[in-house]
Amino acid sequence: MNSPLCVKAVLIDLDGTLLDTVLDLHAAANAMLRELGRAEVEIEAIRAYVGRGIPNLIKRCLAGRLDAADDPAPPPDAALTSFRRHYAEFNGRATTVYPGALEGLKALRAKGLPLACITNKTAAFTAPLLAHTGLAGFFDVVVAGDTLPKAKPDPMPLVWACGRIGAKPQEALVIGDSINDYLAARAAGCAVFLVPYGYNEGRDVRKLECDAIVATLFDAAQIIVSA
C-alpha cells in the first residue's frame, strides 16, 4: 500500500499485535495440564493455539490440534477453572510490548484518532494486562472476548466499538495479526492491516488479501491519516 489510508478510528488487537503474551499463556497451560495429569505442550504449539479465546485455547491444548476449536462443546469445567486460576497468577509476568507498538499508539494518538482494543481475551485478564503494560490509557474503548455475545471472527465487537467511538465501520481500520482479525474486519466492512509476527493459528497472514502488511504498529501509523 503506497497511498495513505484516511480513517476516523483504529481498532487494534491485543495478543500477538500489541503484546507478546505467549510465555504467560504457555506457563498457565502447562500448569493446567500437569494438574489434570496430561502431557505438557511446547511453546510453539501455544503460539498456534492462541487467537480464539481461552476456552478454545484449552480445547486445543487438551486435544493437541487446532481444529479442536471447531467443536462447539465447551471445555471441561475442571480444565477451565484450572487454567483461569493459573493464568491469573502468570498474566503479565513475562509479557512484553512488541517493538514499535508503543511508538505506534503514541503516533496514532498524535493524529487525533480514537482507538479501541478488540481482543478475544476475557475482561478479567484484559484490564489487568493493559494496566500492567501501561497501555490502558491509550484506548477509548476496550472490547474483551466476553463483553458481547460474540467475539472475533464475528464482526460484532468491531461494529459495537465503532458505535461507541462514533465512526462507521467503513471509516475504521483494524490492525491485527491473524485470520480472525481479517475475517472480522472484512465482515464488518473495515479496512485491515496485518502484522506478520504474531499468533496466526498456523496460517501465514501475508497470504490474506488485507489492505497492507505492516512490520510494526509504528509503520502502520505512518500510512494512516485522520479523516
Secondary structure, 3 states (H helix, E strand, C coil): CCCCEEECEEEECCECCCEECHHHHHHHHHHHHHHCCCCCCCHHHHHHHCCCCHHHHHHHHHHCCHHHHHCCCCCCHHHHHHHHHHHHHHCCCCCEECCCHHHHHHHHHHCCCCEEEECCCCHHHHHHHHHHCCCHHHCCEEECCCCCCCCCCCCHHHHHHHHHHCCCHHHEEEEECCHHHHHHHHHHCCEEEECCCCCCCCCCHHHCCCCEECCCHHHHHHCEEEC
